[in-house]
Amino acid sequence: MRMRTILSASGVAAVMAIGLGATTALATATTTWTVKPGGSYTAKSGTTTLTDLVTGSVLSCTSSAAAGKLKSGSGLTNPLGTVTSSTFTGCTGGGGAFTFSVTTSASSTKPWKVNATGYSSGVTTGNISGIHAVLTGTNNTCQATVDGTGATAFNGKVAIKHSNSTPAKLKVTKGINLHVYNVTSGCLGAINSGDAVTFTTTYTLSNGQTITSP
């Protein structure tokens, strides 16, 4: 009886050891990426919109621009790049009733991160993280902060898509966790603190990129 108990305990221990080994192997299997040519880039877009998903109000900018750097080579892991500058021009809301300036946190000392999360048939999906921006009304008292889980979290995130068939295009398809905070009364209910918002635009990169993953 004692021998059977010892053998049973040994069997359990062996199974646990095998399971632990498999888990460790899975944990160390990291998706890698190839980016060519990579390097420094600038990006420009036409119409850029921020939409409040609760009220339906739309903040529209006539254009936006960004700059940063992408890693180059193969066997790369996230983040694949950075956004060190992000600007918006001609921003209005409330059907043109409000005019805004936008100040973002993207800088060389506080870069936003470009991450890849999926790849299929030449299309890479991912996100840009670390987003924080402040909207300031230039002809009224409407002000608001755009971020992720809090007004000072600096963890806002948007979804992106890149296709090797259009290598110079990078689409921002939606907000992932974006919300508005510290909304002042001058916004007249068009947006409200805590509302989820989404962000969309298509950037044209200064140099086309090819991104693949095994």
N, C-alpha and C positions, 0 to 999 in steps of 0.2 A: 504493500500500500504506500509505504514511504517512497519506494523507488518510482512508482507511478506518479506521485506528486512532484518529485524532483524532475522527472522527464517532462511532465506537463509544464512546469515552470520554465524549463529550458526551452521548450517549444514556443511559449509565449514570448520569451526574451528574444528568440531568433526572429520571430515574426516582426516584433517591434524594431529590431535592428535593421531588418530589410526595409521596413516602411520608412524609417528615419533616413536611410540611405537614399531611397527614392525621392523623398521630399527634398533632401539637400540637393540632389541632382537637378530637380525641377527648379529649385530656387536659384541655382547658379546658371541656368540656361537663359541668357539675356539676348533679346532681339537686337541685332545690329543692322546698320544702315550704310549705304554708300551714297555720297553726295559729290557731284561733279558739275561745274568746277569749284563750287563753294566760294569762299572769300567775301570781301566786302560787297555790299549791295545798297542800292537805293530803290525805293518803290513808290509809285504814284497811282492814285485811283481817281475815278470820277466821283459820282454821287455816293455818299456814305450815309447810312441811316442808323439811328439808335431809336428803337421802338419800345415804348412802355407796354409790356404785355398785359397789364391790368387795365389801364385807361385807354390804350390804343393810340395815345399821342406819339407823334413822330418828330424827332429832331433830325433834320437833314442838313448835311454839309455838302457844298458844291464839289469839294475835293479834299483829299487827305494825302499825306506823304509819310514815309518811314525810311529808316536806314538802320543798318546793323551789319552783322557778319555771320556767315555760315561756315561750319566746319567743312573740311575737304578731305576726301579719301574714302577708304572702306573700313569696315569693322567699327563704325562709329556708334556711340550710345548717346542717349538724351542727356542734356539738351543738344539738338543739332545746330542751334544758332541762337542769336540774340537780336533784340530790337533795342537800339540805343537812342532812337529819336522817333517820335510820333507826333505829327501836327495835323490840325484840321482847319480849314478855311471856309468862309461863307456859310456859317452854321445858323440856322433859324428853326423855330418851333412854333407850335400853336397856329399853324396855317400862315406863318410869316409874321405873327404878332410879336414874337420874341426873337431877339438876336443874341447869339452866344459867342463867347470865346471859350476855347478848350485848352486846358493845360494838363499835360500828362506827366507821369513820373518816369517815363522811359529815358534812361541816360546811361553813360558809360559806367557810372558808379552804381546804378540801380537798374540794370537791363531787364527787359522782359525776356522770357525764354521761349524758344521755338522748339516744340516737341513733336515727334512722330509717334503715332500709336497703332497704325494699321497700314497694310500695303496689299494691293490686289490689282493685277492687270495694268500696271503702270501708273496707278493712282495711289497717292499717299494721303492718309488722313492724320490729323493731329490737332494740336492746340497751341495757342500762345498764352502763356501764364504770367502772373505777376502784374496784371493790369490795374492801374489806378489813375483816375482822371477827375479833374474838377471843372464843372461847367459854370460859367459866370455870365449873367445877362449883361449886355452892354447898353441896353436901353430900358432896363427895368431892374427890379430887385430879385429876380429869380436866380437862385444858385442851387447847385446840387453836386454831390460826389458820386462817381461811378466806381464801384469796386466789387469784390466777391462776397465774402461772408461777413464783412463789416466795413465801416467807413475808413478804417486805418489798417485793414488787413493786408493790403497790397497783394492780393491773391486772385484778382479777377481773371477770368479765363474765357477765351472764345475758341470755337472750332474752326479749323482751317482744312483746305483741300488743295492738293497740287497734282496735276496730271502731266506726265512726260510728253504727252501729245501737244500740250501748250506750255512748254517749259518756262516761259517768262510770265506766266499768270499764277497768282496765289489768291485763292478765294477765302474770304472770311464768311463762313456760312451761317453762324448763329452764335449767340452768347451761351455759355455753358452754366456759369453761376453768377452772371452779372446782376447787380441790383443797384438802385439809387439810394443814397443816404443824405442826411442833413439838408433835405429839401426845404427851402424857405417858402413863406406864405406868398411871396411874389410870383410863384409859379402857378398860382390860381387853380390848383387841383389837376393841372395837366399831367404832372408826375407827383408821386407821393413817396415819402421815405419808406423803404422796405420793398417797393415794387420791383419785380423782376423785369429786366430789360434784355433786348437782343440787339446784336450789332451785325450789319452785313455790308460788304463791299468787295470789289475785286481789284487787287493791286497788280500793276505791271512792273516786273522786276527789271533792273538795269542789265542784268545778264541772266539768260535762261539757265535753269538748273535741271539736272537729271537726278532723280532720287529713286533708289531701289532698295529692296531688302530681300535676303534669302528666303 
